[in-house]
Amino acid sequence: MSKIFRIKKGLDIPILGDAEKTVIKSKLSKKYALKPTDFQNLTPKLKIKVGHKVKVGSPLFFDKYNPEILFTSTVSGEVIEINRGERRRILEVVVESDENMDYENFLKGEPDKFSKEEIIKNLLNSGLWASIRQRPYEIIANPKDTPKAIFISTFDTSPLAVDYDFILKNEMDSFRNGIKALKKLSNKIYLNTHKNSTLFDKIKDVEINKFYGKHPAGNVGTQINKISPINKGEII
């Protein structure tokens, strides 16, 4: 049975209105930029030059101190700009889309059938590993570490936030496969949902906790503090 937590301290900013719950397929942009400055504690090293052709999933740069962590293109096309700031710091890599969306090939199949090492390698090579954050410090997780737990928050209480129940309701098969893959990385996964949500109630192999109350009830840090605070030497 799920545990229910009420967040009493906090503040809900009274902003009127909500985003309409409609999905519109947008047109592709002509240019896309990947910014190393969006990632904390990252020292990027380039793997491409201006003029290189790339596919979706082609590496653009990597972390100097963790070379296995790759940052990949989200579109296929040509690298047209590498913009730099002070001391030649890389600010962004700009790719001009060819609108074909040609993809790199990665390991495919049921996550249950892959080893932990294969899952990690696939996440690293595809660039998805950069989306996994480590606490303390909110930095990109070290693939060599084994966390005591993985925390997933499925709702956001900040003003005008997106509704994840609406966004994910037609993507639950992919969501379940993601959970299966993450289970290879840690024996404990906490899936934290809003008290009024039922979309995730049938997800298996996770501990489901429900939250409600004032912002920041949806913040994963608030949820960690309620469920399993970090002790000295622990990583989540």
C-alpha positions in Angstrom: 0.0 0.0 0.0 1.3 3.5 -0.9 2.4 5.9 1.8 0.8 9.3 1.7 2.8 12.4 2.6 1.4 15.9 3.1 3.7 18.9 2.6 2.6 21.6 5.0 5.3 24.1 4.7 5.6 25.9 1.4 3.9 28.4 -0.9 1.5 28.1 -3.8 1.8 31.2 -6.0 -1.8 32.2 -7.0 -1.4 32.5 -10.8 -4.6 32.2 -12.7 -5.0 29.9 -15.7 -3.7 26.5 -16.9 -2.3 25.2 -20.1 -4.9 23.6 -22.4 -4.7 19.9 -22.4 -4.2 19.5 -26.1 -1.3 18.1 -28.2 -0.2 19.9 -31.3 2.5 18.5 -33.6 5.0 21.4 -34.1 7.1 22.0 -37.2 10.7 21.2 -37.0 13.0 24.1 -36.3 15.8 24.8 -38.8 18.5 25.1 -36.1 19.1 23.3 -32.8 21.6 24.1 -30.2 23.1 21.9 -27.4 24.5 24.0 -24.6 27.1 22.6 -22.2 26.2 25.4 -19.8 22.9 23.6 -19.1 24.8 20.9 -17.3 26.3 21.7 -13.9 30.0 20.9 -13.3 30.7 19.9 -16.9 33.9 20.6 -18.8 33.0 19.8 -22.4 35.4 18.4 -25.1 34.3 18.4 -28.7 34.0 15.3 -30.8 33.0 17.2 -34.0 34.0 20.2 -36.1 32.0 22.7 -38.1 30.8 21.0 -41.3 30.5 17.5 -39.8 27.3 15.5 -40.7 25.5 14.1 -37.7 22.5 11.8 -37.0 20.1 11.8 -34.1 22.2 10.3 -31.3 25.6 11.2 -32.8 28.0 12.5 -30.1 28.8 16.2 -30.2 30.9 16.5 -27.1 31.8 14.7 -23.9 32.8 15.4 -20.3 36.5 15.9 -20.1 36.7 14.2 -16.6 34.2 11.4 -17.5 34.8 10.8 -21.2 32.3 8.0 -21.3 29.4 10.5 -20.7 28.4 11.7 -24.2 26.1 14.5 -25.2 24.4 13.8 -28.5 22.5 15.5 -31.3 18.7 15.6 -31.1 18.4 16.0 -34.9 20.2 14.8 -38.1 21.9 17.4 -40.2 25.2 19.4 -40.2 27.1 21.2 -37.5 27.2 24.8 -38.6 28.4 26.7 -35.5 30.5 26.2 -32.4 30.0 29.3 -30.3 32.5 30.2 -27.6 32.7 32.7 -24.8 35.5 33.9 -22.5 38.7 31.8 -22.6 37.2 29.9 -25.5 34.6 28.3 -23.3 32.1 26.3 -25.4 28.7 27.9 -25.1 26.7 25.9 -27.7 27.0 23.6 -30.6 24.5 24.4 -33.4 23.2 21.8 -35.8 21.2 22.7 -38.9 18.5 20.1 -39.3 18.1 18.3 -42.6 14.5 17.3 -41.5 15.2 13.6 -42.3 15.7 12.5 -38.7 18.2 9.7 -39.5 19.1 7.8 -36.3 22.2 6.2 -35.0 21.7 2.5 -34.1 21.8 1.5 -30.5 21.1 -1.7 -28.6 17.4 -2.7 -28.9 15.2 -5.2 -27.0 13.6 -5.9 -23.7 15.5 -4.3 -20.8 15.0 -7.5 -18.7 17.3 -9.4 -21.1 20.2 -7.0 -20.8 22.9 -6.9 -18.1 23.5 -3.8 -16.0 26.7 -3.1 -18.0 24.8 -3.2 -21.3 22.1 -0.9 -19.9 24.7 1.6 -18.7 26.6 1.5 -22.0 23.4 2.0 -24.0 22.4 5.0 -21.9 25.9 6.5 -22.2 26.3 6.0 -25.9 22.8 7.4 -26.7 23.4 10.5 -24.6 20.5 9.7 -22.2 22.8 9.2 -19.2 23.2 13.0 -18.9 19.5 13.2 -17.8 20.3 11.1 -14.7 21.2 13.4 -11.8 23.1 12.5 -8.6 22.4 13.7 -5.1 24.2 15.3 -3.3 25.2 18.2 -5.6 22.6 17.7 -8.4 25.4 16.7 -10.9 25.3 14.2 -13.7 25.5 10.7 -12.1 28.8 8.8 -12.2 28.1 5.5 -14.1 30.6 3.8 -11.9 28.6 4.4 -8.7 25.8 2.2 -7.4 23.1 4.4 -5.7 21.3 3.4 -2.6 18.0 4.3 -4.4 16.6 6.0 -7.5 13.9 8.6 -7.1 11.4 9.6 -9.8 8.9 12.4 -9.3 5.9 12.3 -11.7 4.3 15.7 -10.9 5.4 19.3 -10.6 3.8 21.8 -8.2 5.6 24.9 -9.5 3.4 27.7 -11.2 2.0 26.8 -14.6 3.9 23.5 -14.6 3.2 20.7 -17.1 0.8 17.9 -16.3 2.8 14.7 -16.5 -0.3 12.5 -16.2 -1.5 14.1 -19.5 1.8 14.0 -21.2 2.6 10.3 -20.3 -0.9 8.7 -20.5 -0.2 7.4 -24.1 3.5 6.6 -23.3 3.1 4.1 -20.4 4.7 1.2 -22.3 7.8 3.2 -22.8 7.6 4.4 -19.1 7.5 0.8 -17.9 10.4 -0.2 -20.0 12.4 2.8 -18.6 11.6 1.5 -15.1 12.8 -2.0 -16.1 16.1 -0.5 -17.3 16.6 1.6 -14.1 16.0 -1.5 -12.0 19.3 -2.7 -13.3 21.1 0.3 -11.7 19.6 0.1 -8.2 17.6 -2.4 -6.1 15.3 0.4 -4.8 13.2 2.7 -6.9 10.8 5.2 -5.4 8.1 6.4 -7.8 6.5 9.5 -6.3 3.1 10.6 -7.6 0.4 13.1 -6.7 -2.2 11.9 -4.2 -5.0 12.4 -6.9 -3.1 10.5 -9.6 -3.9 6.9 -10.5 -1.9 6.7 -13.8 1.1 5.1 -12.2 -0.5 2.9 -9.6 0.0 -0.3 -11.6 3.7 0.1 -12.2 5.6 -2.9 -10.8 8.9 -3.3 -9.0 8.8 0.2 -7.5 7.7 1.7 -4.2 4.9 4.1 -4.9 4.5 7.1 -2.6 1.8 9.8 -2.9 2.3 13.5 -2.0 0.0 16.5 -1.7 0.2 19.9 -0.3 1.9 23.2 -1.1 4.8 23.7 -3.5 7.5 22.3 -3.4 5.6 19.0 -2.8 6.6 18.0 -6.4 10.3 18.6 -6.0 12.3 15.4 -5.7 14.5 16.9 -3.0 11.5 17.5 -0.8 10.3 13.9 -1.4 13.7 12.5 -0.7 13.8 14.3 2.7 10.4 12.7 3.6 11.1 9.1 2.4 14.9 8.4 2.8 17.1 11.3 3.7 20.7 11.2 2.4 23.3 10.2 5.0 27.0 10.8 4.9 28.6 8.8 2.2 25.4 7.9 0.4 24.5 8.5 -3.2 21.1 8.6 -4.8 
